Amino acid sequence: MVTSTHEASHRLFQEHPETLTLVFEALGIPPPSKSDFDTLSPDATEIRPLERRVDTVLKFEPEMGESFLVAIEAQTKKHPDKAKSWAYYVAHLRAKYDMPVLLVAVCRDRPTATWAAGPFECAVGPWTTQVTRPFVLGPETVPKVTDESMVTQQPGLAALSAIVHSEDRMAPAILETVARGLLSFDPPTTAYWFEVVEVGLEDTPTKEKWRTLMKGYTTHFPGHGTLFEETYLEGKAEGQAAGRAEDRAALILRVLEKHAIHVPEDIRERITSCTDLDTLTLWFDRSLSATAAEDLFAEIPATGPAES
């Protein structure tokens, strides 16, 4: 099942593949630049009824050195079938593009990260036909970001650190450092990175801590219920309601004008300042038969049991 962590990983590495610098350094490969990568289709399906999809597939083609594919998978828990799926992804991509494949697994907790490192073997008796060994970006390989300067220099790595270490006892300190560092960017960039982290934190205990650090920006991940999206939708709904109220107030005044009814300034102000749509609807209904502006506010007689 695709989770919010999968979505954050997908966007993070597709839009900022330079975040893979840690992997390249570990493999002894010069740090990559964004221009070295192309995004490929994550579809690894061959037979329609059996759909297989990798989170992210990147083609690394530097001006000098070996070209290869990077297949990135976000893994939030152990899954017995993943060993078979990962072996399939690697074999399929290797055959389809005729290029070596590096499989990278992104994990938030140590047990999952230890399991994801494999090796996963396909063997018969003593003979091993295939071995799958993902490179794991997890608590043991991703540094804990506690320096704001690192955030400003490598925001992708900082976001990854906040997500990967979300269950660590240092998580609150990491989040505070990352939040302060991200505030040094222009507002749209800050909002983007803040939201990448929130989506990646998914349902972890640290998500609420992060939400308190990031109030007041705009959404880049529609449909994930992030704080930015909630704020945006609330504001949009309020704006729409306000617009409808203004239109209804103007309509009431127009009806009174057509009926040649004088509207004192205090009553005009009362009508135009009202934002309750039900009240404005009531006033509009009354304006159709009103003979004076004050008729809009007449008390409705209370009804009670008929007298015998």
Secondary structure, 3 states (H helix, E strand, C coil): CCCHHHHHHHHHHHHCHHHHHHHHHHCCCCCCCHHHEEEECCECCCCCCCCCECCEEEEECCCCCCCEEEEEEEECCCCCCHHHHHHHHHHHHHHHHCCCEEEEEEECCHHHHHHHCCCEEEEECCEEEEEECCEEECCCCCCCCCCHHHHHHCHHHHHHHHHHCCCCCCHHHHHHHHHHHHCCCCHHHHHHHHHHHHHHHCCCCCHHHHHHHCCCCCCCCCCCCCHHHHHHHHHHHHHHHHHHHHHHHHHHHHHHHHCCCCCCHHHHHHHHHCCCHHHHHHHHHHHCCCCCHHHHHCCCCCCCCCCC
